[in-house]
Every structure is written in structure tokens, then in C-alpha cells.
Amino acid sequence: MDEWIYFFKNAEIKNSFSAKGLKEAGEKLDEMKLNEKDAKEYKKYLKNLRDIASDQHTKMADAQDLINKGKEEERIETVLKLHNKGKSSEEIADLLDFSIEEVSQIIVNHINK
């Protein structure tokens, strides 16, 4: 509480302060002290950071989708290889820890292509 009172009286935060939310309040105060030109540049800088973060998030999601697609294709490929070697759906399901329904669906979908 004393740190907040000091902040309100002096419009500054000492490095030793640790009150919850005080750092964010100090950052907001610093932003409010900027002149119009600097404030505009700072907002532009923050927007650029958000755009970069958004772009990186999108790239990570796309990469995860590709990984998942690759895993699914590998599962299908493995089922079909075992099927082509004469293994039954039950054997394939047991070997790969899939349900018989999953194995049968993969085989049916491949035959229909």
C-alpha cells in the first residue's frame, strides 16, 4: 500500500517496489507523459509488435497443422502397408493400438479412392 501511495504522490516507481500492478501503472504513466509525436511512434511500435506476434502465432498454428497432417498420413500409410501384407483389420488394430473401426474406415476410404 505504501508503494502505491508513493507512486500517486510522486508519479514514479522505485526499482525496489514490488506491489501488484504497480509496474503496469508505471508503464501507463510513462506512456501518458510522452509528447504527441513520441506517443504516436510508440503506438505504432506496439502495433508492430502485436502484428509480429500474430504472424508468429499463425505460423505456429500452421506448422502444428502440418505436423498433425503428417502424423495422420503416416497412420494411414502404416495401416495400408499392413493391410497389403495380408494382415487382418483385427491384427492391424492390435499392432497399432487403433480401434477396428478406425482401421476398417482407413481401408474402406483407400479402396474407394
C-alpha atoms as a printed R data frame, in Angstrom:
    type eleno elety resid chain resno       x       y       z
1   ATOM     1    CA   MET     A     1   0.000   0.000   0.000
2   ATOM     2    CA   ASP     A     2   2.851   2.379   0.838
3   ATOM     3    CA   GLU     A     3   4.360   1.834  -2.597
4   ATOM     4    CA   TRP     A     4   1.093   2.805  -4.286
5   ATOM     5    CA   ILE     A     5   0.789   5.921  -2.146
6   ATOM     6    CA   TYR     A     6   4.347   6.893  -3.040
7   ATOM     7    CA   PHE     A     7   3.521   6.314  -6.714
8   ATOM     8    CA   PHE     A     8   0.441   8.573  -6.541
9   ATOM     9    CA   LYS     A     9   2.281  11.344  -4.702
10  ATOM    10    CA   ASN     A    10   5.483  11.314  -6.748
11  ATOM    11    CA   ALA     A    11   4.466   9.818 -10.102
12  ATOM    12    CA   GLU     A    12   7.441   7.477 -10.000
13  ATOM    13    CA   ILE     A    13   8.271   3.915  -9.091
14  ATOM    14    CA   LYS     A    14  11.486   2.898  -7.373
15  ATOM    15    CA   ASN     A    15  13.291  -0.218  -8.589
16  ATOM    16    CA   SER     A    16  12.741  -1.885  -5.219
17  ATOM    17    CA   PHE     A    17   8.923  -1.618  -5.445
18  ATOM    18    CA   SER     A    18   7.045  -4.877  -5.894
19  ATOM    19    CA   ALA     A    19   3.366  -4.099  -5.307
20  ATOM    20    CA   LYS     A    20   0.994  -5.969  -7.599
21  ATOM    21    CA   GLY     A    21   0.006  -3.943 -10.673
22  ATOM    22    CA   LEU     A    22   2.402  -1.108  -9.899
23  ATOM    23    CA   LYS     A    23   4.735  -1.905 -12.783
24  ATOM    24    CA   GLU     A    24   1.835  -1.771 -15.268
25  ATOM    25    CA   ALA     A    25   0.631   1.523 -13.769
26  ATOM    26    CA   GLY     A    26   4.131   2.933 -14.152
27  ATOM    27    CA   GLU     A    27   4.277   1.869 -17.786
28  ATOM    28    CA   LYS     A    28   0.934   3.553 -18.434
29  ATOM    29    CA   LEU     A    29   2.151   6.705 -16.699
30  ATOM    30    CA   ASP     A    30   5.311   6.714 -18.824
31  ATOM    31    CA   GLU     A    31   3.166   6.421 -21.928
32  ATOM    32    CA   MET     A    32   0.939   9.268 -20.809
33  ATOM    33    CA   LYS     A    33   3.997  11.513 -20.318
34  ATOM    34    CA   LEU     A    34   5.062  11.168 -23.966
35  ATOM    35    CA   ASN     A    35   4.574  14.086 -26.314
36  ATOM    36    CA   GLU     A    36   2.154  13.602 -29.214
37  ATOM    37    CA   LYS     A    37   4.818  12.603 -31.746
38  ATOM    38    CA   ASP     A    38   6.504  10.117 -29.426
39  ATOM    39    CA   ALA     A    39   3.143   8.708 -28.327
40  ATOM    40    CA   LYS     A    40   2.194   8.118 -31.964
41  ATOM    41    CA   GLU     A    41   5.525   6.386 -32.648
42  ATOM    42    CA   TYR     A    42   5.153   4.274 -29.504
43  ATOM    43    CA   LYS     A    43   1.645   3.179 -30.518
44  ATOM    44    CA   LYS     A    44   2.985   2.324 -33.971
45  ATOM    45    CA   TYR     A    45   5.768   0.296 -32.325
46  ATOM    46    CA   LEU     A    46   3.259  -1.583 -30.141
47  ATOM    47    CA   LYS     A    47   1.052  -2.299 -33.158
48  ATOM    48    CA   ASN     A    48   4.083  -3.657 -34.997
49  ATOM    49    CA   LEU     A    49   4.862  -5.947 -32.048
50  ATOM    50    CA   ARG     A    50   1.259  -7.201 -31.993
51  ATOM    51    CA   ASP     A    51   1.377  -7.819 -35.749
52  ATOM    52    CA   ILE     A    52   4.608  -9.789 -35.393
53  ATOM    53    CA   ALA     A    53   3.167 -11.826 -32.512
54  ATOM    54    CA   SER     A    54   0.016 -12.527 -34.508
55  ATOM    55    CA   ASP     A    55   2.046 -13.582 -37.535
56  ATOM    56    CA   GLN     A    56   4.188 -15.901 -35.410
57  ATOM    57    CA   HIS     A    57   1.090 -17.391 -33.781
58  ATOM    58    CA   THR     A    58  -0.395 -18.070 -37.217
59  ATOM    59    CA   LYS     A    59   2.845 -19.679 -38.406
60  ATOM    60    CA   MET     A    60   2.973 -21.890 -35.308
61  ATOM    61    CA   ALA     A    61  -0.633 -22.976 -35.819
62  ATOM    62    CA   ASP     A    62   0.059 -23.727 -39.488
63  ATOM    63    CA   ALA     A    63   3.147 -25.736 -38.548
64  ATOM    64    CA   GLN     A    64   1.158 -27.724 -35.991
65  ATOM    65    CA   ASP     A    65  -1.499 -28.434 -38.626
66  ATOM    66    CA   LEU     A    66   1.195 -29.742 -40.978
67  ATOM    67    CA   ILE     A    67   2.649 -31.928 -38.235
68  ATOM    68    CA   ASN     A    68  -0.788 -33.345 -37.443
69  ATOM    69    CA   LYS     A    69  -1.485 -33.947 -41.135
70  ATOM    70    CA   GLY     A    70   1.855 -35.741 -41.484
71  ATOM    71    CA   LYS     A    71   1.092 -37.950 -38.481
72  ATOM    72    CA   GLU     A    72  -2.326 -38.815 -39.906
73  ATOM    73    CA   GLU     A    73  -0.826 -39.646 -43.295
74  ATOM    74    CA   GLU     A    74   1.763 -41.838 -41.567
75  ATOM    75    CA   ARG     A    75  -1.011 -43.675 -39.669
76  ATOM    76    CA   ILE     A    76  -2.909 -44.280 -42.904
77  ATOM    77    CA   GLU     A    77   0.213 -45.412 -44.711
78  ATOM    78    CA   THR     A    78   1.079 -47.881 -41.942
79  ATOM    79    CA   VAL     A    79  -2.432 -49.353 -41.904
80  ATOM    80    CA   LEU     A    80  -2.429 -49.746 -45.686
81  ATOM    81    CA   LYS     A    81   1.037 -51.378 -45.723
82  ATOM    82    CA   LEU     A    82  -0.048 -53.928 -43.145
83  ATOM    83    CA   HIS     A    83  -3.320 -54.496 -44.999
84  ATOM    84    CA   ASN     A    84  -1.434 -55.055 -48.274
85  ATOM    85    CA   LYS     A    85   0.776 -57.614 -46.497
86  ATOM    86    CA   GLY     A    86  -2.328 -59.616 -45.676
87  ATOM    87    CA   LYS     A    87  -2.887 -58.601 -42.064
88  ATOM    88    CA   SER     A    88  -6.495 -58.567 -40.915
89  ATOM    89    CA   SER     A    89  -8.164 -55.445 -39.559
90  ATOM    90    CA   GLU     A    90  -8.131 -57.021 -36.107
91  ATOM    91    CA   GLU     A    91  -4.389 -57.729 -36.289
92  ATOM    92    CA   ILE     A    92  -3.639 -54.203 -37.548
93  ATOM    93    CA   ALA     A    93  -5.766 -52.656 -34.806
94  ATOM    94    CA   ASP     A    94  -3.983 -54.758 -32.198
95  ATOM    95    CA   LEU     A    95  -0.494 -53.998 -33.552
96  ATOM    96    CA   LEU     A    96  -1.059 -50.241 -33.836
97  ATOM    97    CA   ASP     A    97  -3.380 -49.806 -30.852
98  ATOM    98    CA   PHE     A    98  -6.171 -48.492 -33.093
99  ATOM    99    CA   SER     A    99  -9.821 -49.429 -32.932
100 ATOM   100    CA   ILE     A   100 -11.029 -51.940 -35.504
101 ATOM   101    CA   GLU     A   101 -13.437 -49.261 -36.742
102 ATOM   102    CA   GLU     A   102 -10.532 -46.851 -37.403
103 ATOM   103    CA   VAL     A   103  -8.612 -49.478 -39.330
104 ATOM   104    CA   SER     A   104 -11.658 -50.560 -41.339
105 ATOM   105    CA   GLN     A   105 -12.507 -46.923 -42.168
106 ATOM   106    CA   ILE     A   106  -8.968 -46.248 -43.416
107 ATOM   107    CA   ILE     A   107  -9.045 -49.360 -45.597
108 ATOM   108    CA   VAL     A   108 -12.511 -48.594 -46.999
109 ATOM   109    CA   ASN     A   109 -11.577 -44.962 -47.713
110 ATOM   110    CA   HIS     A   110  -8.439 -46.053 -49.553
111 ATOM   111    CA   ILE     A   111 -10.234 -48.673 -51.621
112 ATOM   112    CA   ASN     A   112 -12.824 -46.069 -52.664
113 ATOM   113    CA   LYS     A   113 -10.145 -43.690 -53.990
